[in-house]
Amino acid sequence: MPDIIWEDPLCGEGNSCFRLGTDADGNGYIATLGAEDRYVTDSIDALRNLIRDIKAGKADHLL
């Protein structure tokens, strides 16, 4: 498992807590709180773009 530096959890209503992390190799990670060993990974740039798109409302149809 890579050496991931996890941020504090981001929690919504109920138990929907997610964690974002990075490593020294320039990768970004997303995991569910308590299941950090099962993550989605891509480049930090891809993670940054995902966050920007979400903030811009491009995922609002999922709400």
C-alpha positions as CSV (number, residue, x, y, z in Angstrom):
1,M,0.0,0.0,0.0
2,P,1.4,3.4,-0.9
3,D,2.3,5.9,1.9
4,I,-0.9,8.0,1.7
5,I,-1.4,11.2,3.7
6,W,-5.1,11.4,4.4
7,E,-7.0,14.6,5.1
8,D,-9.6,14.9,7.8
9,P,-12.9,13.2,6.8
10,L,-15.5,15.2,4.9
11,C,-18.9,14.1,6.2
12,G,-22.4,14.7,5.0
13,E,-25.6,13.6,6.5
14,G,-25.6,10.2,8.2
15,N,-22.5,8.1,7.7
16,S,-21.4,9.4,4.3
17,C,-17.8,10.3,5.2
18,F,-15.1,10.4,2.6
19,R,-11.4,11.0,2.8
20,L,-9.1,12.6,0.3
21,G,-5.4,11.9,0.3
22,T,-2.1,12.3,-1.6
23,D,1.2,10.6,-1.8
24,A,4.8,11.7,-2.6
25,D,4.5,10.4,-6.1
26,G,1.8,12.9,-7.2
27,N,-1.2,10.7,-6.8
28,G,-4.6,11.6,-5.3
29,Y,-6.9,9.2,-3.4
30,I,-10.5,9.1,-2.4
31,A,-11.8,6.6,0.1
32,T,-14.7,6.0,2.5
33,L,-13.9,6.7,6.1
34,G,-12.9,3.4,7.7
35,A,-12.2,1.7,4.4
36,E,-9.0,3.6,3.4
37,D,-7.5,0.3,2.1
38,R,-10.1,0.4,-0.7
39,Y,-9.6,3.6,-2.6
40,V,-9.9,5.2,-6.0
41,T,-6.7,6.8,-7.3
42,D,-5.6,9.1,-10.1
43,S,-3.2,12.0,-10.4
44,I,-3.4,14.9,-8.1
45,D,-4.4,17.0,-11.2
46,A,-7.3,14.7,-11.9
47,L,-8.4,14.9,-8.3
48,R,-8.2,18.7,-8.4
49,N,-10.2,18.8,-11.6
50,L,-12.9,16.5,-10.1
51,I,-13.2,18.8,-7.1
52,R,-13.5,21.9,-9.3
53,D,-16.1,20.2,-11.5
54,I,-18.2,19.3,-8.4
55,K,-17.9,22.8,-7.1
56,A,-19.0,24.1,-10.5
57,G,-22.2,22.0,-10.3
58,K,-21.3,19.4,-12.9
59,A,-22.5,16.6,-10.5
60,D,-25.6,18.3,-9.3
61,H,-27.8,15.9,-11.2
62,L,-26.7,13.2,-8.8
63,L,-28.2,15.0,-5.8
